[in-house]
Amino acid sequence: MPFRCGLSFDIRTCSANVFTAAIELTREDPSTWVATAATDPQLVGAVPVRALAMLLAGEDPDHNVVVPPTLVTHDMLFTSDVKNMEELS
């Protein structure tokens, strides 16, 4: 947390996972955290199970099974009034 360490706001922070603490840091105003990438945790569990079911049924789920990420930004959190993980979905 650069601001809390007395460093400049010229440092921008992005993360590769979303969690309530990251949402709280990103919502701080001013904040050095500008964005985080996220995937839907339920989808992360459901997609491989669905792919396995397809394989067992003799279908081809494709070589790559992708769960697309979403970019969660400072502005998006304020516009949607998201304060925690529950409100994000």
Biopython code that builds the backbone (N, CA, C, O; Angstrom):
import numpy as np
from Bio.PDB.StructureBuilder import StructureBuilder

atoms = [
    (1, "MET", "N", (0.837, -1.165, 0.000)),
    (1, "MET", "CA", (0.000, 0.000, 0.000)),
    (1, "MET", "C", (0.890, 1.238, 0.000)),
    (1, "MET", "O", (1.213, 1.760, 1.067)),
    (2, "PRO", "N", (1.289, 1.716, -1.168)),
    (2, "PRO", "CA", (2.242, 2.813, -1.272)),
    (2, "PRO", "C", (1.854, 4.054, -0.477)),
    (2, "PRO", "O", (2.717, 4.651, 0.166)),
    (3, "PHE", "N", (0.571, 4.470, -0.499)),
    (3, "PHE", "CA", (0.165, 5.687, 0.185)),
    (3, "PHE", "C", (0.435, 5.578, 1.676)),
    (3, "PHE", "O", (0.930, 6.516, 2.300)),
    (4, "ARG", "N", (0.111, 4.442, 2.229)),
    (4, "ARG", "CA", (0.285, 4.250, 3.663)),
    (4, "ARG", "C", (1.754, 4.138, 4.052)),
    (4, "ARG", "O", (2.096, 4.267, 5.228)),
    (5, "CYS", "N", (2.608, 3.903, 3.093)),
    (5, "CYS", "CA", (4.038, 3.829, 3.355)),
    (5, "CYS", "C", (4.710, 5.177, 3.114)),
    (5, "CYS", "O", (5.934, 5.289, 3.192)),
    (6, "GLY", "N", (3.909, 6.195, 2.821)),
    (6, "GLY", "CA", (4.456, 7.522, 2.597)),
    (6, "GLY", "C", (4.998, 7.731, 1.194)),
    (6, "GLY", "O", (5.715, 8.701, 0.953)),
    (7, "LEU", "N", (4.672, 6.844, 0.265)),
    (7, "LEU", "CA", (5.149, 6.990, -1.102)),
    (7, "LEU", "C", (4.154, 7.791, -1.928)),
    (7, "LEU", "O", (3.046, 8.080, -1.475)),
    (8, "SER", "N", (4.550, 8.138, -3.116)),
    (8, "SER", "CA", (3.771, 8.989, -4.001)),
    (8, "SER", "C", (2.599, 8.263, -4.647)),
    (8, "SER", "O", (2.623, 7.042, -4.805)),
    (9, "PHE", "N", (1.581, 9.019, -5.016)),
    (9, "PHE", "CA", (0.455, 8.471, -5.762)),
    (9, "PHE", "C", (0.802, 8.284, -7.227)),
    (9, "PHE", "O", (-0.060, 7.908, -8.021)),
    (10, "ASP", "N", (2.050, 8.539, -7.599)),
    (10, "ASP", "CA", (2.486, 8.253, -8.966)),
    (10, "ASP", "C", (2.560, 6.754, -9.200)),
    (10, "ASP", "O", (2.619, 6.299, -10.342)),
    (11, "ILE", "N", (2.556, 5.994, -8.124)),
    (11, "ILE", "CA", (2.600, 4.538, -8.228)),
    (11, "ILE", "C", (1.165, 4.033, -8.334)),
    (11, "ILE", "O", (0.343, 4.313, -7.461)),
    (12, "ARG", "N", (0.859, 3.290, -9.401)),
    (12, "ARG", "CA", (-0.473, 2.727, -9.586)),
    (12, "ARG", "C", (-0.404, 1.226, -9.386)),
    (12, "ARG", "O", (0.534, 0.579, -9.851)),
    (13, "THR", "N", (-1.386, 0.669, -8.702)),
    (13, "THR", "CA", (-1.386, -0.748, -8.385)),
    (13, "THR", "C", (-2.535, -1.451, -9.090)),
    (13, "THR", "O", (-3.672, -0.979, -9.074)),
    (14, "CYS", "N", (-2.228, -2.579, -9.706)),
    (14, "CYS", "CA", (-3.233, -3.455, -10.298)),
    (14, "CYS", "C", (-2.997, -4.843, -9.719)),
    (14, "CYS", "O", (-1.861, -5.210, -9.420)),
    (15, "SER", "N", (-4.060, -5.609, -9.563)),
    (15, "SER", "CA", (-3.890, -6.959, -9.033)),
    (15, "SER", "C", (-4.514, -7.966, -9.986)),
    (15, "SER", "O", (-5.251, -7.607, -10.904)),
    (16, "ALA", "N", (-4.207, -9.216, -9.750)),
    (16, "ALA", "CA", (-4.691, -10.280, -10.635)),
    (16, "ALA", "C", (-5.712, -11.172, -9.951)),
    (16, "ALA", "O", (-5.982, -12.278, -10.420)),
    (17, "ASN", "N", (-6.271, -10.714, -8.874)),
    (17, "ASN", "CA", (-7.298, -11.472, -8.191)),
    (17, "ASN", "C", (-8.138, -10.480, -7.396)),
    (17, "ASN", "O", (-7.625, -9.455, -6.946)),
    (18, "VAL", "N", (-9.395, -10.767, -7.224)),
    (18, "VAL", "CA", (-10.242, -9.842, -6.477)),
    (18, "VAL", "C", (-10.655, -10.494, -5.162)),
    (18, "VAL", "O", (-10.949, -11.687, -5.099)),
    (19, "PHE", "N", (-10.666, -9.683, -4.133)),
    (19, "PHE", "CA", (-11.078, -10.111, -2.804)),
    (19, "PHE", "C", (-11.552, -8.849, -2.096)),
    (19, "PHE", "O", (-11.253, -7.745, -2.552)),
    (20, "THR", "N", (-12.272, -8.980, -1.012)),
    (20, "THR", "CA", (-12.882, -7.826, -0.362)),
    (20, "THR", "C", (-11.849, -6.760, 0.004)),
    (20, "THR", "O", (-12.114, -5.571, -0.172)),
    (21, "ALA", "N", (-10.687, -7.154, 0.504)),
    (21, "ALA", "CA", (-9.670, -6.164, 0.870)),
    (21, "ALA", "C", (-9.198, -5.375, -0.359)),
    (21, "ALA", "O", (-8.946, -4.174, -0.257)),
    (22, "ALA", "N", (-9.077, -6.030, -1.511)),
    (22, "ALA", "CA", (-8.683, -5.330, -2.737)),
    (22, "ALA", "C", (-9.765, -4.346, -3.161)),
    (22, "ALA", "O", (-9.461, -3.248, -3.626)),
    (23, "ILE", "N", (-11.027, -4.736, -3.003)),
    (23, "ILE", "CA", (-12.143, -3.839, -3.318)),
    (23, "ILE", "C", (-12.089, -2.616, -2.403)),
    (23, "ILE", "O", (-12.250, -1.485, -2.860)),
    (24, "GLU", "N", (-11.863, -2.847, -1.122)),
    (24, "GLU", "CA", (-11.790, -1.733, -0.175)),
    (24, "GLU", "C", (-10.635, -0.795, -0.511)),
    (24, "GLU", "O", (-10.800, 0.424, -0.473)),
    (25, "LEU", "N", (-9.466, -1.350, -0.838)),
    (25, "LEU", "CA", (-8.319, -0.516, -1.208)),
    (25, "LEU", "C", (-8.575, 0.259, -2.489)),
    (25, "LEU", "O", (-8.184, 1.420, -2.605)),
    (26, "THR", "N", (-9.228, -0.377, -3.449)),
    (26, "THR", "CA", (-9.510, 0.273, -4.721)),
    (26, "THR", "C", (-10.536, 1.387, -4.552)),
    (26, "THR", "O", (-10.506, 2.373, -5.287)),
    (27, "ARG", "N", (-11.442, 1.238, -3.589)),
    (27, "ARG", "CA", (-12.477, 2.258, -3.349)),
    (27, "ARG", "C", (-11.964, 3.451, -2.558)),
    (27, "ARG", "O", (-12.613, 4.497, -2.544)),
    (28, "GLU", "N", (-10.822, 3.324, -1.904)),
    (28, "GLU", "CA", (-10.291, 4.460, -1.154)),
    (28, "GLU", "C", (-10.102, 5.636, -2.094)),
    (28, "GLU", "O", (-9.760, 5.463, -3.264)),
    (29, "ASP", "N", (-10.326, 6.818, -1.577)),
    (29, "ASP", "CA", (-10.155, 8.010, -2.399)),
    (29, "ASP", "C", (-9.280, 8.991, -1.654)),
    (29, "ASP", "O", (-9.714, 9.509, -0.625)),
    (30, "PRO", "N", (-8.106, 9.269, -2.098)),
    (30, "PRO", "CA", (-7.493, 8.736, -3.311)),
    (30, "PRO", "C", (-6.926, 7.340, -3.064)),
    (30, "PRO", "O", (-6.661, 6.953, -1.926)),
    (31, "SER", "N", (-6.750, 6.607, -4.136)),
    (31, "SER", "CA", (-6.224, 5.244, -4.037)),
    (31, "SER", "C", (-5.161, 5.020, -5.097)),
    (31, "SER", "O", (-5.280, 5.507, -6.221)),
    (32, "THR", "N", (-4.124, 4.283, -4.735)),
    (32, "THR", "CA", (-3.128, 3.897, -5.733)),
    (32, "THR", "C", (-3.603, 2.679, -6.511)),
    (32, "THR", "O", (-3.110, 2.414, -7.608)),
    (33, "TRP", "N", (-4.565, 1.929, -5.949)),
    (33, "TRP", "CA", (-5.115, 0.757, -6.640)),
    (33, "TRP", "C", (-6.093, 1.246, -7.686)),
    (33, "TRP", "O", (-7.047, 1.952, -7.361)),
    (34, "VAL", "N", (-5.871, 0.883, -8.930)),
    (34, "VAL", "CA", (-6.737, 1.365, -10.008)),
    (34, "VAL", "C", (-7.597, 0.260, -10.610)),
    (34, "VAL", "O", (-8.656, 0.544, -11.170)),
    (35, "ALA", "N", (-7.165, -0.986, -10.505)),
    (35, "ALA", "CA", (-7.936, -2.069, -11.126)),
    (35, "ALA", "C", (-7.480, -3.423, -10.608)),
    (35, "ALA", "O", (-6.379, -3.578, -10.080)),
    (36, "THR", "N", (-8.363, -4.394, -10.776)),
    (36, "THR", "CA", (-8.039, -5.784, -10.478)),
    (36, "THR", "C", (-8.758, -6.664, -11.494)),
    (36, "THR", "O", (-9.847, -6.321, -11.954)),
    (37, "ALA", "N", (-8.172, -7.762, -11.835)),
    (37, "ALA", "CA", (-8.806, -8.713, -12.747)),
    (37, "ALA", "C", (-9.492, -9.780, -11.909)),
    (37, "ALA", "O", (-8.982, -10.195, -10.868)),
    (38, "ALA", "N", (-10.653, -10.216, -12.377)),
    (38, "ALA", "CA", (-11.421, -11.180, -11.591)),
    (38, "ALA", "C", (-12.136, -12.170, -12.488)),
    (38, "ALA", "O", (-12.493, -11.866, -13.626)),
    (39, "THR", "N", (-12.337, -13.359, -11.948)),
    (39, "THR", "CA", (-13.210, -14.343, -12.585)),
    (39, "THR", "C", (-14.290, -14.707, -11.573)),
    (39, "THR", "O", (-14.091, -14.587, -10.364)),
    (40, "ASP", "N", (-15.413, -15.145, -12.073)),
    (40, "ASP", "CA", (-16.521, -15.547, -11.217)),
    (40, "ASP", "C", (-16.148, -16.875, -10.554)),
    (40, "ASP", "O", (-15.972, -17.873, -11.253)),
    (41, "PRO", "N", (-16.022, -16.912, -9.212)),
    (41, "PRO", "CA", (-15.602, -18.148, -8.533)),
    (41, "PRO", "C", (-16.529, -19.325, -8.800)),
    (41, "PRO", "O", (-16.067, -20.462, -8.891)),
    (42, "GLN", "N", (-17.832, -19.073, -8.926)),
    (42, "GLN", "CA", (-18.757, -20.168, -9.216)),
    (42, "GLN", "C", (-18.507, -20.726, -10.608)),
    (42, "GLN", "O", (-18.597, -21.934, -10.827)),
    (43, "LEU", "N", (-18.193, -19.838, -11.548)),
    (43, "LEU", "CA", (-17.914, -20.265, -12.913)),
    (43, "LEU", "C", (-16.609, -21.057, -12.980)),
    (43, "LEU", "O", (-16.499, -22.020, -13.739)),
    (44, "VAL", "N", (-15.622, -20.645, -12.181)),
    (44, "VAL", "CA", (-14.333, -21.353, -12.151)),
    (44, "VAL", "C", (-14.536, -22.801, -11.723)),
    (44, "VAL", "O", (-13.824, -23.690, -12.191)),
    (45, "GLY", "N", (-15.497, -23.046, -10.842)),
    (45, "GLY", "CA", (-15.798, -24.418, -10.427)),
    (45, "GLY", "C", (-16.717, -25.146, -11.392)),
    (45, "GLY", "O", (-16.557, -26.346, -11.617)),
    (46, "ALA", "N", (-17.678, -24.429, -11.964)),
    (46, "ALA", "CA", (-18.677, -25.064, -12.827)),
    (46, "ALA", "C", (-18.128, -25.448, -14.195)),
    (46, "ALA", "O", (-18.503, -26.489, -14.734)),
    (47, "VAL", "N", (-17.260, -24.640, -14.760)),
    (47, "VAL", "CA", (-16.769, -24.888, -16.118)),
    (47, "VAL", "C", (-16.006, -26.216, -16.234)),
    (47, "VAL", "O", (-16.285, -26.977, -17.161)),
    (48, "PRO", "N", (-15.060, -26.530, -15.343)),
    (48, "PRO", "CA", (-14.378, -27.819, -15.472)),
    (48, "PRO", "C", (-15.305, -29.014, -15.239)),
    (48, "PRO", "O", (-15.135, -30.062, -15.862)),
    (49, "VAL", "N", (-16.284, -28.859, -14.344)),
    (49, "VAL", "CA", (-17.236, -29.945, -14.115)),
    (49, "VAL", "C", (-18.068, -30.167, -15.375)),
    (49, "VAL", "O", (-18.334, -31.308, -15.756)),
    (50, "ARG", "N", (-18.476, -29.084, -16.017)),
    (50, "ARG", "CA", (-19.236, -29.184, -17.262)),
    (50, "ARG", "C", (-18.379, -29.842, -18.353)),
    (50, "ARG", "O", (-18.874, -30.675, -19.112)),
    (51, "ALA", "N", (-17.104, -29.471, -18.428)),
    (51, "ALA", "CA", (-16.207, -30.070, -19.426)),
    (51, "ALA", "C", (-16.043, -31.568, -19.177)),
    (51, "ALA", "O", (-16.041, -32.357, -20.121)),
    (52, "LEU", "N", (-15.907, -31.960, -17.913)),
    (52, "LEU", "CA", (-15.800, -33.378, -17.573)),
    (52, "LEU", "C", (-17.078, -34.127, -17.955)),
    (52, "LEU", "O", (-17.014, -35.230, -18.498)),
    (53, "ALA", "N", (-18.227, -33.533, -17.675)),
    (53, "ALA", "CA", (-19.506, -34.163, -18.029)),
    (53, "ALA", "C", (-19.600, -34.347, -19.542)),
    (53, "ALA", "O", (-20.102, -35.367, -20.014)),
    (54, "MET", "N", (-19.118, -33.363, -20.301)),
    (54, "MET", "CA", (-19.125, -33.480, -21.756)),
    (54, "MET", "C", (-18.233, -34.638, -22.204)),
    (54, "MET", "O", (-18.616, -35.421, -23.073)),
    (55, "LEU", "N", (-17.039, -34.743, -21.606)),
    (55, "LEU", "CA", (-16.122, -35.835, -21.948)),
    (55, "LEU", "C", (-16.754, -37.189, -21.648)),
    (55, "LEU", "O", (-16.676, -38.108, -22.464)),
    (56, "LEU", "N", (-17.379, -37.314, -20.479)),
    (56, "LEU", "CA", (-18.010, -38.576, -20.093)),
    (56, "LEU", "C", (-19.176, -38.936, -21.009)),
    (56, "LEU", "O", (-19.498, -40.111, -21.181)),
    (57, "ALA", "N", (-19.810, -37.912, -21.600)),
    (57, "ALA", "CA", (-20.928, -38.139, -22.512)),
    (57, "ALA", "C", (-20.446, -38.332, -23.949)),
    (57, "ALA", "O", (-21.253, -38.448, -24.871)),
    (58, "GLY", "N", (-19.118, -38.364, -24.132)),
    (58, "GLY", "CA", (-18.572, -38.571, -25.465)),
    (58, "GLY", "C", (-18.515, -37.309, -26.316)),
    (58, "GLY", "O", (-18.257, -37.390, -27.517)),
    (59, "GLU", "N", (-18.749, -36.160, -25.722)),
    (59, "GLU", "CA", (-18.679, -34.892, -26.441)),
    (59, "GLU", "C", (-17.290, -34.283, -26.292)),
    (59, "GLU", "O", (-16.520, -34.677, -25.416)),
    (60, "ASP", "N", (-16.981, -33.332, -27.146)),
    (60, "ASP", "CA", (-15.678, -32.667, -27.123)),
    (60, "ASP", "C", (-15.824, -31.260, -26.538)),
    (60, "ASP", "O", (-16.404, -30.386, -27.182)),
    (61, "PRO", "N", (-15.304, -31.028, -25.320)),
    (61, "PRO", "CA", (-15.417, -29.697, -24.724)),
    (61, "PRO", "C", (-14.396, -28.703, -25.279)),
    (61, "PRO", "O", (-14.372, -27.545, -24.862)),
    (62, "ASP", "N", (-13.569, -29.136, -26.200)),
    (62, "ASP", "CA", (-12.498, -28.337, -26.804)),
    (62, "ASP", "C", (-11.231, -28.506, -25.968)),
    (62, "ASP", "O", (-11.281, -28.889, -24.800)),
    (63, "HIS", "N", (-10.132, -28.219, -26.577)),
    (63, "HIS", "CA", (-8.831, -28.395, -25.918)),
    (63, "HIS", "C", (-8.653, -27.416, -24.763)),
    (63, "HIS", "O", (-8.143, -27.788, -23.706)),
    (64, "ASN", "N", (-9.067, -26.175, -24.959)),
    (64, "ASN", "CA", (-8.960, -25.149, -23.918)),
    (64, "ASN", "C", (-10.338, -24.834, -23.373)),
    (64, "ASN", "O", (-11.285, -24.593, -24.121)),
    (65, "VAL", "N", (-10.428, -24.840, -22.065)),
    (65, "VAL", "CA", (-11.664, -24.451, -21.401)),
    (65, "VAL", "C", (-11.355, -23.135, -20.686)),
    (65, "VAL", "O", (-10.549, -23.102, -19.756)),
    (66, "VAL", "N", (-11.997, -22.056, -21.121)),
    (66, "VAL", "CA", (-11.635, -20.717, -20.668)),
    (66, "VAL", "C", (-12.747, -20.109, -19.823)),
    (66, "VAL", "O", (-13.924, -20.165, -20.180)),
    (67, "VAL", "N", (-12.355, -19.535, -18.713)),
    (67, "VAL", "CA", (-13.256, -18.732, -17.898)),
    (67, "VAL", "C", (-12.789, -17.292, -18.096)),
    (67, "VAL", "O", (-11.734, -16.912, -17.588)),
    (68, "PRO", "N", (-13.560, -16.489, -18.825)),
    (68, "PRO", "CA", (-13.095, -15.144, -19.144)),
    (68, "PRO", "C", (-13.024, -14.245, -17.902)),
    (68, "PRO", "O", (-13.945, -14.231, -17.085)),
    (69, "PRO", "N", (-11.937, -13.504, -17.770)),
    (69, "PRO", "CA", (-11.815, -12.576, -16.644)),
    (69, "PRO", "C", (-12.558, -11.270, -16.916)),
    (69, "PRO", "O", (-12.902, -10.955, -18.056)),
    (70, "THR", "N", (-12.790, -10.538, -15.869)),
    (70, "THR", "CA", (-13.408, -9.217, -15.944)),
    (70, "THR", "C", (-12.461, -8.222, -15.295)),
    (70, "THR", "O", (-11.850, -8.519, -14.268)),
    (71, "LEU", "N", (-12.339, -7.050, -15.887)),
    (71, "LEU", "CA", (-11.535, -5.990, -15.296)),
    (71, "LEU", "C", (-12.422, -5.176, -14.364)),
    (71, "LEU", "O", (-13.427, -4.607, -14.790)),
    (72, "VAL", "N", (-12.047, -5.125, -13.099)),
    (72, "VAL", "CA", (-12.795, -4.375, -12.093)),
    (72, "VAL", "C", (-11.994, -3.109, -11.797)),
    (72, "VAL", "O", (-10.879, -3.176, -11.281)),
    (73, "THR", "N", (-12.570, -1.963, -12.127)),
    (73, "THR", "CA", (-11.854, -0.692, -11.964)),
    (73, "THR", "C", (-12.407, 0.124, -10.795)),
    (73, "THR", "O", (-13.498, -0.132, -10.286)),
    (74, "HIS", "N", (-11.622, 1.100, -10.399)),
    (74, "HIS", "CA", (-11.999, 2.050, -9.353)),
    (74, "HIS", "C", (-13.340, 2.689, -9.704)),
    (74, "HIS", "O", (-14.237, 2.744, -8.862)),
    (75, "ASP", "N", (-13.486, 3.171, -10.933)),
    (75, "ASP", "CA", (-14.728, 3.827, -11.358)),
    (75, "ASP", "C", (-15.915, 2.876, -11.342)),
    (75, "ASP", "O", (-17.011, 3.257, -10.932)),
    (76, "MET", "N", (-15.702, 1.635, -11.788)),
    (76, "MET", "CA", (-16.787, 0.650, -11.824)),
    (76, "MET", "C", (-17.295, 0.348, -10.416)),
    (76, "MET", "O", (-18.499, 0.187, -10.215)),
    (77, "LEU", "N", (-16.389, 0.270, -9.441)),
    (77, "LEU", "CA", (-16.803, -0.012, -8.067)),
    (77, "LEU", "C", (-17.669, 1.108, -7.515)),
    (77, "LEU", "O", (-18.635, 0.852, -6.796)),
    (78, "PHE", "N", (-17.325, 2.370, -7.852)),
    (78, "PHE", "CA", (-18.122, 3.498, -7.372)),
    (78, "PHE", "C", (-19.443, 3.610, -8.118)),
    (78, "PHE", "O", (-20.481, 3.867, -7.509)),
    (79, "THR", "N", (-19.410, 3.419, -9.432)),
    (79, "THR", "CA", (-20.632, 3.516, -10.237)),
    (79, "THR", "C", (-21.665, 2.488, -9.794)),
    (79, "THR", "O", (-22.857, 2.786, -9.715)),
    (80, "SER", "N", (-21.196, 1.269, -9.504)),
    (80, "SER", "CA", (-22.105, 0.183, -9.092)),
    (80, "SER", "C", (-22.263, 0.099, -7.579)),
    (80, "SER", "O", (-23.007, -0.746, -7.080)),
    (81, "ASP", "N", (-21.567, 0.972, -6.840)),
    (81, "ASP", "CA", (-21.598, 1.005, -5.376)),
    (81, "ASP", "C", (-21.236, -0.351, -4.771)),
    (81, "ASP", "O", (-21.882, -0.811, -3.830)),
    (82, "VAL", "N", (-20.203, -0.983, -5.317)),
    (82, "VAL", "CA", (-19.728, -2.280, -4.831)),
    (82, "VAL", "C", (-18.724, -2.056, -3.713)),
    (82, "VAL", "O", (-17.762, -1.303, -3.872)),
    (83, "LYS", "N", (-18.953, -2.718, -2.573)),
    (83, "LYS", "CA", (-18.068, -2.576, -1.411)),
    (83, "LYS", "C", (-17.416, -3.868, -0.969)),
    (83, "LYS", "O", (-16.484, -3.850, -0.165)),
    (84, "ASN", "N", (-17.909, -5.026, -1.501)),
    (84, "ASN", "CA", (-17.346, -6.316, -1.091)),
    (84, "ASN", "C", (-17.615, -7.359, -2.167)),
    (84, "ASN", "O", (-18.253, -7.067, -3.178)),
    (85, "MET", "N", (-17.125, -8.575, -1.946)),
    (85, "MET", "CA", (-17.250, -9.648, -2.927)),
    (85, "MET", "C", (-18.715, -10.019, -3.211)),
    (85, "MET", "O", (-19.077, -10.294, -4.355)),
    (86, "GLU", "N", (-19.537, -10.025, -2.181)),
    (86, "GLU", "CA", (-20.942, -10.395, -2.357)),
    (86, "GLU", "C", (-21.651, -9.428, -3.310)),
    (86, "GLU", "O", (-22.467, -9.846, -4.132)),
    (87, "GLU", "N", (-21.338, -8.149, -3.196)),
    (87, "GLU", "CA", (-21.974, -7.135, -4.041)),
    (87, "GLU", "C", (-21.403, -7.119, -5.463)),
    (87, "GLU", "O", (-22.017, -6.563, -6.373)),
    (88, "LEU", "N", (-20.247, -7.718, -5.649)),
    (88, "LEU", "CA", (-19.608, -7.717, -6.968)),
    (88, "LEU", "C", (-20.344, -8.591, -7.962)),
    (88, "LEU", "O", (-20.412, -8.252, -9.144)),
    (89, "SER", "N", (-20.901, -9.714, -7.511)),
    (89, "SER", "CA", (-21.589, -10.603, -8.442)),
    (89, "SER", "C", (-22.939, -10.108, -8.712)),
    (89, "SER", "O", (-23.681, -10.724, -9.477)),
]
sb = StructureBuilder()
sb.init_structure("model")
sb.init_model(0)
sb.init_chain("A")
sb.init_seg("    ")
for serial, (resi, resn, name, xyz) in enumerate(atoms, 1):
    if name == "N":
        sb.init_residue(resn, " ", resi, " ")
    sb.init_atom(name, np.array(xyz, "f"), 0.0, 1.0, " ", f" {name:<3s}", serial, name[0])
structure = sb.get_structure()
